[in-house]
Amino acid sequence: MDAALPMTSIDPRDRVALRDWATASRAAFLQPAPTEEALDERLAEVADHRLTAVRDVVGGEERVVATLRTFDAEVAVPGAEPVVVDAVSTATVLPTHRRRGLLSRMLTADLERARDGGLALAALIAAEAPIYGRFGFGTATRSTSLVVDHTHVRFRPDAPSAPGSLEFVPAGRTEDLARVHDRARRARPGGFPRDAAWWAAAGRRGEGRWLGTRGHVVLHRDEAGVPDGYVAYDLADTSTGRVAGGTATVADLSATTPAAYRALWEFVTSIDLVRSTRAADRPVDELLPHLLVDPRAVQTGPVDDFLWLRVLDVVGALSARRYLGAGTLVLEVVDPLGLAGATVRLHVAPGERGDGEGWLSPEVSTTGAAPDVVLGVGELASLLLGGTSAMALHRAGRLRCSPADAHALQRLFATPEAPWCPTWF
């Protein structure tokens, strides 16, 4: 590890320092240096974030050669209020400075800071999956892509429906969209917030943005006029000759009720001159195929990892969520980095399910008892939101326990729907 190179914090308000930091981070992602407009947008995005840089003297000049950005954000967890996490992003090292331990220095220091500050979890979206398992992160949510053939779309007569209305939303008008998204992301494990800077950027349309120049946003209101869903999409003319064959690409579709969800998909799949719709970053248990007479109208795949979590406090992480099943297990959580290893007793007692949805509160404490299950800190992170099967991890040799205890772990961590995070950060 190269400890000689200085690691410093960057003040985002220092435009020269921010430009150097942004130039290095963009270069690592194969992008050109930021324009002045892009730098203004970056400043708005990171004004309240923690920026770290490692510098080296290159060609007689001091330059940024590695970057990290972190900030506090909420992640929705099963059955409980969202949990504040250390959100990690823009972890880059220039190709000239690889394999010198710079990422390890930055990331380990940040994880220690977050743990010492009382946070139980860190979160990131991995650009390169093999890297972050070494730091104790595990895949917590997955997403998939859809291709919908409009010629085969017909909704089942029993598909949820309710009176409501649709309206186009002008560019820059994102207030109702933000409110819908906030309600929806809190209701599903893995949900991640979008702040004012995110929505301000989303309101600007153009090449490489949330929506292109042919982009549209349609808002759904319920019978009382309350916004309860929206879809943002781009259109492209992919016709052959004089045969209409336009394609819609959904950038985002969010709804707080099944009826609003159905209404938005019904709208998109009935746009004149459009024959197919593509959508990325969708939940792996997408509802749409179940609403159709012919579910083959929706082709899904591939499935990709999306949100990764890192446990910083085992007791805090297990206590933050609620559980549908009752049971007691002693878990030995192994952490090679020494940040959060612990042996804990997880006890979920059967009893009154007072929230009306069947969730039970846990009792979690450290213990000296012999463990029922031995697992890595990354495996615990993968289990935490319910998106990974404990039985699959056991069969893969990543849990040391009996089949019966693996099954008990599976029952404890199961959730009614797959966790989902469609928000890049």
C-alpha positions as CSV (number, residue, x, y, z in Angstrom):
1,M,0.0,0.0,0.0
2,D,1.4,3.4,-1.0
3,A,1.0,5.5,2.1
4,A,3.3,8.2,0.9
5,L,0.8,9.9,-1.4
6,P,-1.3,12.4,0.4
7,M,-5.0,11.7,0.9
8,T,-7.0,14.9,1.4
9,S,-10.6,16.2,1.6
10,I,-11.9,18.4,-1.3
11,D,-14.1,21.4,-0.7
12,P,-16.7,21.2,-3.5
13,R,-16.9,25.0,-3.4
14,D,-13.3,25.3,-4.5
15,R,-13.9,25.2,-8.2
16,V,-10.3,24.5,-9.2
17,A,-10.1,21.6,-6.7
18,L,-13.4,20.3,-7.8
19,R,-12.4,20.5,-11.5
20,D,-9.2,18.5,-10.8
21,W,-11.2,15.9,-8.8
22,A,-13.9,15.6,-11.4
23,T,-11.4,15.4,-14.3
24,A,-9.7,12.5,-12.6
25,S,-12.9,10.7,-11.7
26,R,-14.3,11.1,-15.3
27,A,-11.0,9.9,-16.8
28,A,-11.3,6.7,-14.8
29,F,-14.8,6.1,-16.2
30,L,-13.5,6.8,-19.8
31,Q,-15.1,10.2,-20.0
32,P,-13.6,13.6,-21.1
33,A,-12.9,16.4,-18.7
34,P,-16.0,18.3,-17.5
35,T,-17.3,21.3,-19.4
36,E,-18.1,24.4,-17.3
37,E,-21.8,23.5,-17.5
38,A,-21.1,19.9,-16.4
39,L,-18.9,21.3,-13.5
40,D,-21.8,23.5,-12.4
41,E,-24.1,20.5,-12.3
42,R,-21.5,18.4,-10.5
43,L,-21.2,21.1,-7.8
44,A,-25.0,21.1,-7.3
45,E,-24.9,17.4,-6.9
46,V,-22.0,17.1,-4.5
47,A,-22.2,20.3,-2.5
48,D,-23.1,18.4,0.7
49,H,-21.0,15.3,0.0
50,R,-17.6,14.2,1.3
51,L,-15.0,14.2,-1.4
52,T,-11.7,12.6,-1.1
53,A,-8.6,12.8,-3.4
54,V,-5.2,11.2,-3.5
55,R,-2.6,13.4,-5.2
56,D,0.7,12.7,-6.9
57,V,3.2,14.8,-8.7
58,V,2.9,14.0,-12.4
59,G,5.0,15.7,-15.0
60,G,6.1,18.3,-12.5
61,E,2.5,19.1,-11.5
62,E,0.4,17.9,-8.5
63,R,-2.6,16.0,-9.9
64,V,-5.5,14.0,-8.5
65,V,-4.9,10.3,-9.2
66,A,-7.7,8.7,-7.1
67,T,-11.1,9.8,-5.9
68,L,-13.9,8.9,-3.6
69,R,-17.3,10.5,-2.9
70,T,-19.6,9.6,0.1
71,F,-22.7,11.0,1.6
72,D,-25.4,10.0,4.1
73,A,-28.6,8.6,2.5
74,E,-31.5,6.4,3.5
75,V,-32.1,2.8,2.3
76,A,-35.5,1.2,2.8
77,V,-35.4,-2.0,4.8
78,P,-38.1,-4.7,5.3
79,G,-41.0,-3.7,7.5
80,A,-39.4,-0.7,9.2
81,E,-38.4,2.9,8.6
82,P,-35.5,3.6,6.1
83,V,-32.0,3.3,7.6
84,V,-29.3,6.0,7.2
85,V,-26.3,4.5,5.4
86,D,-22.9,5.7,4.2
87,A,-23.5,5.9,0.4
88,V,-20.2,5.4,-1.5
89,S,-19.7,6.5,-5.0
90,T,-17.1,7.7,-7.5
91,A,-14.4,5.4,-6.2
92,T,-11.7,5.7,-8.9
93,V,-8.0,5.2,-9.4
94,L,-6.3,6.3,-12.6
95,P,-4.7,3.4,-14.6
96,T,-1.2,4.8,-14.0
97,H,-1.7,4.3,-10.2
98,R,-3.5,0.9,-10.0
99,R,-2.4,-1.8,-7.6
100,R,-0.8,0.6,-5.1
101,G,-3.5,0.3,-2.4
102,L,-5.1,3.7,-3.1
103,L,-8.6,2.5,-3.2
104,S,-8.0,0.4,-0.1
105,R,-6.8,3.4,1.8
106,M,-9.7,5.7,0.8
107,L,-12.4,3.1,1.3
108,T,-11.2,1.6,4.6
109,A,-10.8,5.1,6.1
110,D,-14.3,6.0,5.1
111,L,-15.8,2.8,6.4
112,E,-14.1,3.3,9.7
113,R,-15.4,6.9,9.8
114,A,-18.9,5.7,9.1
115,R,-18.8,2.9,11.7
116,D,-17.3,5.2,14.3
117,G,-20.1,7.7,13.5
118,G,-22.8,5.2,14.4
119,L,-23.9,4.0,11.0
120,A,-24.7,0.3,10.6
121,L,-24.5,0.0,6.8
122,A,-22.6,1.4,3.8
123,A,-24.0,1.2,0.3
124,L,-22.7,1.4,-3.3
125,I,-23.3,0.5,-6.9
126,A,-20.3,-1.5,-8.1
127,A,-18.7,-0.6,-11.4
128,E,-16.6,-3.8,-11.1
129,A,-18.2,-6.5,-9.1
130,P,-15.0,-8.5,-8.1
131,I,-13.5,-5.5,-6.3
132,Y,-16.0,-4.8,-3.6
133,G,-16.5,-8.3,-2.2
134,R,-12.9,-7.9,-0.9
135,F,-14.1,-5.0,1.2
136,G,-17.1,-6.9,2.7
137,F,-19.8,-5.7,0.4
138,G,-22.5,-8.1,-0.8
139,T,-25.2,-7.8,-3.5
140,A,-28.4,-6.7,-1.8
141,T,-30.7,-5.9,-4.8
142,R,-30.8,-7.0,-8.4
143,S,-32.5,-5.6,-11.4
144,T,-33.5,-6.8,-14.9
145,S,-34.5,-5.4,-18.3
146,L,-37.8,-5.7,-20.1
147,V,-38.8,-5.8,-23.8
148,V,-42.6,-5.5,-24.3
149,D,-44.2,-6.5,-27.6
150,H,-47.2,-4.2,-27.9
151,T,-49.0,-6.5,-30.4
152,H,-49.4,-9.1,-27.7
153,V,-50.4,-6.9,-24.9
154,R,-53.9,-7.3,-23.6
155,F,-54.7,-6.8,-19.9
156,R,-56.5,-9.4,-17.9
157,P,-60.1,-8.4,-17.0
158,D,-59.2,-8.9,-13.3
159,A,-56.1,-6.7,-13.4
160,P,-56.3,-3.9,-10.8
161,S,-57.9,-0.7,-12.1
162,A,-59.4,2.4,-10.5
163,P,-60.7,5.7,-11.8
164,G,-57.9,8.2,-12.5
165,S,-56.4,10.5,-15.1
166,L,-53.2,11.0,-17.0
167,E,-51.4,14.2,-18.0
168,F,-48.2,15.2,-19.7
169,V,-45.7,17.0,-17.4
170,P,-43.6,19.8,-18.9
171,A,-39.8,19.7,-18.7
172,G,-38.5,21.0,-15.4
173,R,-41.7,20.3,-13.4
174,T,-40.6,17.5,-11.1
175,E,-42.3,18.3,-7.8
176,D,-45.1,15.7,-8.2
177,L,-42.7,13.1,-9.5
178,A,-40.5,13.6,-6.5
179,R,-43.4,13.1,-4.1
180,V,-44.5,9.9,-5.9
181,H,-41.0,8.5,-6.0
182,D,-40.5,9.2,-2.3
183,R,-43.6,7.4,-1.2
184,A,-42.8,4.4,-3.5
185,R,-39.1,4.1,-2.5
186,R,-40.0,4.0,1.2
187,A,-42.5,1.2,0.7
188,R,-40.0,-1.3,-0.9
189,P,-36.7,-2.7,0.5
190,G,-33.8,-1.2,-1.4
191,G,-35.5,2.1,-2.1
192,F,-33.0,5.0,-2.3
193,P,-33.8,8.7,-2.1
194,R,-33.4,11.3,-4.9
195,D,-32.5,14.8,-3.6
196,A,-33.3,18.2,-5.1
197,A,-30.1,18.2,-7.2
198,W,-31.1,14.8,-8.7
199,W,-34.5,16.1,-9.7
200,A,-33.1,19.3,-11.0
201,A,-30.8,17.3,-13.3
202,A,-33.7,15.1,-14.3
203,G,-35.7,18.1,-15.4
204,R,-33.1,19.0,-18.0
205,R,-33.5,17.0,-21.2
206,G,-30.9,16.2,-23.8
207,E,-28.2,13.7,-25.0
208,G,-26.9,11.6,-22.2
209,R,-29.5,12.8,-19.7
210,W,-32.4,11.1,-17.8
211,L,-34.6,11.9,-20.8
212,G,-33.5,12.9,-24.3
213,T,-34.9,15.5,-26.6
214,R,-37.8,13.2,-27.5
215,G,-38.5,12.4,-23.9
216,H,-41.9,12.7,-22.2
217,V,-43.2,12.4,-18.7
218,V,-46.8,11.3,-17.9
219,L,-48.3,11.7,-14.5
220,H,-51.1,9.6,-13.1
221,R,-53.6,11.0,-10.6
222,D,-56.1,9.0,-8.6
223,E,-59.8,9.8,-8.5
224,A,-59.2,12.5,-5.9
225,G,-56.5,14.1,-8.0
226,V,-53.6,13.0,-5.9
227,P,-50.5,12.0,-7.9
228,D,-49.8,8.3,-7.5
229,G,-47.6,7.3,-10.4
230,Y,-45.6,8.5,-13.4
231,V,-43.7,7.2,-16.4
232,A,-40.7,8.9,-18.1
233,Y,-39.9,7.6,-21.5
234,D,-38.1,8.4,-24.8
235,L,-39.4,7.7,-28.3
236,A,-37.4,6.5,-31.3
237,D,-38.6,5.9,-34.9
238,T,-37.4,2.4,-35.7
239,S,-39.8,1.9,-38.6
240,T,-39.0,-0.2,-41.6
241,G,-40.1,1.5,-44.8
242,R,-43.7,2.6,-44.3
243,V,-44.5,0.1,-41.6
244,A,-44.7,1.9,-38.3
245,G,-42.4,0.4,-35.7
246,G,-41.5,3.0,-33.1
247,T,-39.8,2.1,-29.9
248,A,-40.4,3.6,-26.4
249,T,-37.6,3.4,-23.9
250,V,-38.8,3.8,-20.3
251,A,-36.3,5.6,-18.2
252,D,-38.4,5.4,-15.0
253,L,-41.8,4.1,-14.0
254,S,-42.9,4.5,-10.4
255,A,-46.3,4.0,-8.8
256,T,-47.7,3.7,-5.3
257,T,-50.7,1.5,-6.2
258,P,-51.2,-1.5,-8.6
259,A,-54.0,0.4,-10.3
260,A,-51.7,3.4,-11.1
261,Y,-49.0,1.0,-12.3
262,R,-51.4,-0.8,-14.6
263,A,-52.7,2.5,-16.0
264,L,-49.2,3.7,-16.8
265,W,-48.1,0.5,-18.6
266,E,-51.4,0.5,-20.4
267,F,-50.7,4.0,-21.6
268,V,-47.1,3.3,-22.8
269,T,-48.1,0.1,-24.6
270,S,-50.9,1.9,-26.5
271,I,-49.0,4.9,-27.9
272,D,-49.8,5.2,-31.6
273,L,-47.1,4.1,-34.0
274,V,-45.1,2.5,-31.2
275,R,-44.7,-1.3,-31.4
276,S,-42.4,-2.1,-28.5
277,T,-41.1,-0.8,-25.2
278,R,-37.8,-1.3,-23.5
279,A,-37.1,-0.7,-19.9
280,A,-33.9,-1.2,-17.8
281,D,-33.3,-1.3,-14.1
282,R,-36.6,-3.0,-13.3
283,P,-37.4,-5.2,-10.4
284,V,-36.8,-9.0,-10.9
285,D,-40.4,-9.7,-9.8
286,E,-41.9,-7.2,-12.2
287,L,-45.7,-7.2,-11.9
288,L,-46.5,-6.5,-15.6
289,P,-46.4,-10.1,-16.9
290,H,-48.9,-11.1,-14.3
291,L,-51.4,-8.5,-15.5
292,L,-51.4,-9.7,-19.1
293,V,-53.5,-12.4,-20.8
294,D,-50.3,-13.4,-22.7
295,P,-47.3,-13.0,-20.3
296,R,-44.9,-13.8,-23.2
297,A,-45.5,-10.3,-24.4
298,V,-42.9,-9.4,-21.8
299,Q,-39.4,-10.7,-22.3
300,T,-37.1,-10.2,-19.3
301,G,-33.3,-10.4,-18.7
302,P,-30.5,-10.4,-18.1
303,V,-30.5,-10.0,-14.3
304,D,-27.8,-7.8,-12.9
305,D,-26.6,-6.9,-9.5
306,F,-27.4,-3.3,-8.5
307,L,-27.2,-2.1,-4.9
308,W,-24.5,-3.5,-2.7
309,L,-24.4,-3.2,1.1
310,R,-21.7,-3.4,3.7
311,V,-22.5,-4.2,7.3
312,L,-20.6,-1.9,9.8
313,D,-22.5,-2.9,12.9
314,V,-24.0,-6.4,13.0
315,V,-26.4,-5.7,15.9
316,G,-27.5,-2.4,14.4
317,A,-28.1,-3.9,10.9
318,L,-30.1,-6.9,12.1
319,S,-32.1,-4.7,14.5
320,A,-33.0,-2.1,11.8
321,R,-35.3,-4.4,9.8
322,R,-38.4,-6.4,10.8
323,Y,-39.1,-10.1,10.1
324,L,-42.0,-12.2,8.9
325,G,-41.0,-15.4,10.5
326,A,-40.2,-16.3,14.1
327,G,-37.1,-18.2,15.3
328,T,-33.8,-17.9,17.1
329,L,-30.3,-18.3,15.6
330,V,-26.8,-17.6,16.7
331,L,-24.8,-16.1,13.9
332,E,-21.0,-15.7,13.8
333,V,-20.3,-13.0,11.3
334,V,-16.7,-13.0,10.0
335,D,-15.1,-9.8,8.8
336,P,-11.6,-10.1,7.3
337,L,-11.2,-6.3,7.6
338,G,-12.0,-6.4,11.3
339,L,-14.6,-3.6,11.1
340,A,-17.7,-5.5,12.2
341,G,-17.1,-9.1,13.1
342,A,-19.3,-10.4,15.9
343,T,-21.3,-13.4,17.2
344,V,-24.9,-12.4,17.8
345,R,-28.1,-14.0,18.9
346,L,-31.0,-13.1,16.6
347,H,-34.3,-13.8,18.3
348,V,-37.7,-13.1,16.7
349,A,-40.5,-14.1,18.9
350,P,-44.0,-15.1,17.7
351,G,-46.5,-12.7,18.9
352,E,-48.9,-9.9,18.2
353,R,-48.3,-8.5,14.7
354,G,-49.4,-5.0,15.5
355,D,-48.5,-3.3,12.3
356,G,-51.2,-5.1,10.4
357,E,-48.7,-6.5,7.8
358,G,-47.3,-9.4,9.8
359,W,-43.9,-7.9,10.7
360,L,-42.2,-8.9,13.9
361,S,-39.5,-7.0,15.8
362,P,-36.3,-8.7,16.6
363,E,-34.1,-8.9,19.7
364,V,-30.4,-8.9,18.8
365,S,-27.5,-9.1,21.2
366,T,-23.9,-10.2,21.2
367,T,-23.3,-13.6,22.7
368,G,-20.6,-16.1,23.6
369,A,-22.7,-19.1,22.6
370,A,-21.7,-21.5,19.9
371,P,-22.9,-20.3,16.5
372,D,-25.7,-22.1,14.5
373,V,-24.5,-20.3,11.3
374,V,-21.1,-19.0,10.4
375,L,-21.1,-16.5,7.5
376,G,-19.0,-13.7,6.0
377,V,-20.0,-10.0,6.5
378,G,-20.7,-9.9,2.7
379,E,-23.1,-12.8,2.9
380,L,-25.0,-11.1,5.7
381,A,-25.2,-8.0,3.6
382,S,-26.7,-10.0,0.7
383,L,-29.3,-11.6,3.0
384,L,-30.3,-8.4,4.8
385,L,-33.0,-7.1,2.4
386,G,-34.3,-10.5,1.4
387,G,-32.9,-10.5,-2.1
388,T,-30.6,-13.5,-1.7
389,S,-31.5,-17.0,-0.8
390,A,-29.9,-18.4,2.3
391,M,-30.4,-21.9,0.9
392,A,-28.5,-20.9,-2.3
393,L,-25.6,-19.5,-0.3
394,H,-25.5,-22.7,1.8
395,R,-25.5,-24.9,-1.3
396,A,-22.7,-22.7,-2.7
397,G,-20.6,-23.3,0.4
398,R,-20.8,-19.7,1.6
399,L,-22.6,-20.5,4.9
400,R,-21.2,-23.0,7.4
401,C,-24.3,-24.5,9.0
402,S,-26.7,-27.5,8.8
403,P,-29.3,-27.6,6.1
404,A,-32.0,-27.1,8.8
405,D,-30.3,-23.9,10.1
406,A,-29.9,-22.6,6.5
407,H,-33.6,-23.2,6.0
408,A,-34.4,-21.4,9.3
409,L,-32.3,-18.5,8.1
410,Q,-34.2,-18.4,4.8
411,R,-37.5,-18.2,6.6
412,L,-36.3,-15.4,8.9
413,F,-35.0,-13.2,6.1
414,A,-37.7,-13.8,3.5
415,T,-39.7,-10.8,2.3
416,P,-42.9,-10.5,0.3
417,E,-41.3,-8.9,-2.7
418,A,-37.8,-8.6,-4.1
419,P,-35.8,-5.6,-3.0
420,W,-35.3,-3.0,-5.7
421,C,-33.2,0.1,-6.2
422,P,-33.6,1.9,-9.6
423,T,-31.6,5.0,-8.5
424,W,-28.0,5.5,-9.7
425,F,-25.9,7.5,-7.3
